[in-house]
């Protein structure tokens, strides 16, 4: 499966066409797209562009709470959304943290999670998978998509963060030492967590938000109040 960049009604995003053909409408948006979807014209324009009836945006907490959206439920805060209601988009916002989309096209069910380093160390992606499986998804069918995030080329951390990952059982391979500094590979850490849940089909977009300034906002590069959005829904 390969990612392709698209533009619909001014919304610039990356997705995997074969999943869209299976009814999984999704996208990792660039910073060139509007991100204020809470109310007003932009919200409706987004719904119209992707043929949606509603969307869910939560107050993100850098934690591991994952909510299931079905039967009209609309959670207010957390860092993961499992979508079982058709025509409703689960949305998370990022600007260096890792967005992860999880799908079982055959059920169908899909999830999107916000995996900063705190959510990653708490294995938020794994917790989303556990809830998906409890709702009927099969681990052997679940596909994971890793979106744009700050890469190990740029994600400098301190020893206290390295120690936290070690204590939580992550491998030494997720942290690199260069010229006396430590750098975290947040994608590799999430891949470890995904594989621990039995997920083998994992696709990485391979883009660093810090390096790719022409496409993405980056908190560490100075975009303190700007975010790009990431979403998944069921047609």
N, C-alpha and C positions, 0 to 999 in steps of 0.2 A: 504494500500500500504506500502511496506517495501523497505528500501534501502539495496542494496547488493554491496559489494566491488568486483570489477573486475580488470583484468589486460589484456590489449590488446597491443601487440607489445611493451611492456615496459611501457605503460601508465597505471598508477594505479589510479582508480577512483571509486566513489560511484554513483549509479544510481538506478532508480526504473524500474525493468524489464518490468512490465506491460505497462508502458508508452513507452518504446522502441518498444514493440510489436505493439503499435498504431502509430509508425512512428515518435515519439519524441526522437531523439537521443540526449543524454545529459549526463553530468557528473560533479561531484564535485571532482576535482583531488586532490591527496595527494601531499605533497612536495617531494615525491620520483620521481615524473615525471618531465621531462624537462619543462621549462616555457618560453623559448625564441623562440617564433613562428613567429617573424616578417619576417624573411627571412631564406633562406638556407635549409639545409637538414632536420632539425627538423620540419620545417613547412610542407614540403612535406611528411615526414613520418607520421605526424599527419593526414594530409588530406587522405593519403592512408589507414591508420588504420581504419578510420571511414567513408570511402567511400564518402568523401566530395570533392566539386569542388573549394571551397574558404573559407576563414575565415575573420572575422573582429575583429581587436583589436584596441581600441581607447586609446588616452592619457586621463587617468582618472583624474577628477577634484574635486572629493568630493562634487559634486553638485547634480542637479536634472534633467539634460538634458537627454532626452530619444529620440533615433533616430529609425526610421523605415528603415529596410534594405530590399529593393526590387528594381527590375529593374536595377540591377547593381550599385546602390548607395552604397558608402562606406564612412561613416562619420569618421572624424579624431579624434574628442574629444567629451567627454561626459561620462556619467556613466550608461547608460541604452541602450540596443539594443533590438529592436523588429524584429524578423525574420519572413518574409513572403516569402522569396525566397528559394526554396528548394535546398538542397545541400550546403548551406552556414551556417557556424557556427558563432554565436555571442559569443565572449569571453570576460570575465572580469577577472582581477587578484586581489587576496586578500591575506592578511596575518594578519588577525584579524577582518577586516570588514566583513559584512554579504553578501554573495552572495544569491540572490533570483532568482529562475527560476519560470516563470509563463507560463502556457500552456492552450490552448483550443484545445484539440486533434481533435475535430470535425470540426473545420474550415478548415485546421489547422493553428494555429499561436502560436508563442512562444516568450518569452522575457527572458532576463537575466539582472539583475541590480546589481550595486555595492552600497550597503547601509552601508556606514560608519555612524558615528553619525550625521554628517552634512546632508548627503543624507536622512537619516532616519527622521530627524526632518523636512525636507522639503517634506517628504512623496513621495520619488521617486518611490516606488513600486506602490503606488496608482496612480501616474501619468502615469506609464506604463500601468496599467489596463485601465485607461480612454482612452488611445490611442488605445489599443487593442480593446476595445468595439466600438470605433469610426470606426475601420476597419472591424467590423462585428462579433467580439467575443461576447459571452454571459457570463455575470457575473456568472450565475448559473453553467456554464460548466468550468470555469477557476479553475485550480488547482495550488496551490502555494507550492513550495519546498524550504525549508530553509536549506542552507548548513552549513558547518563548520564555526564557528566564535568564537571570544572570548566571554566567558560566564559571567554571573553575579557573578560567583565564583572569577573572576580575573579582570574584567573590572572596575578598580577604576577610578572615575571621581571627578571633583571639583564642588563646588556649582554653579558656573556660567553655567556649562553645564546642571545641574539639572534645573536651572531657565529657560533656553531656552526651554527645553522640556515642562515645566509647561506653559509657555506663549503660546506655540503652541498647547495647548489643550490635551496633553498626560496625562494619569492618574498617580497618585502618585505611583502606583504599579510597575512601570518600574524601580524604583530606590530603592535599599536596603541600609540600614544603618547597618554597622557592626564595632564595636570597634572604633567608631568615624570616620569611613571612609564611603564614598558613592560608590556604585557599580551599574552600569547600566546594565539592561537586554535588550540588543539591539534587541533580537528576540521578546521579548514580545512587545516592542514598534512597531516593524514592523507588528506583528500580529494584534495589535490594528488598525494600518493603513489599513491593508488588510480587516479586518472585517468592517471597516467604508465604504469600497467600495463594500460591499456585498459578499466578498469571505469567504466561510465557509470551503472549503476543503483545509486544510493546513497541510503539513507534514514536521516535523522538524527532521533532521538527528541526533540532540542531541549530537554533538561533539564540545568540546571547543578547539580552536586552541592553546591556551596558555598551557592548561593541557596536550594535546596530542602531545607532542614533537616528538614522534617517527613517526608521520604521517604528521604533518602539520608545515609549517613555521608560526612564530608569530612575528610581529613587536615589540610588547612589551616585548617579551622574548629575543630580541636581533637580530632577523633576518631582519636587516634593508634593505638589498638589495635583499631579496629572496621573491618570490611569488609563490602561486599555482594558477592554472587556473581553470576556471569554464565555461562550454559552453552548448549551446543548438542549435539544428538545426532540420530541417524538412527533413525526408526522402522522 
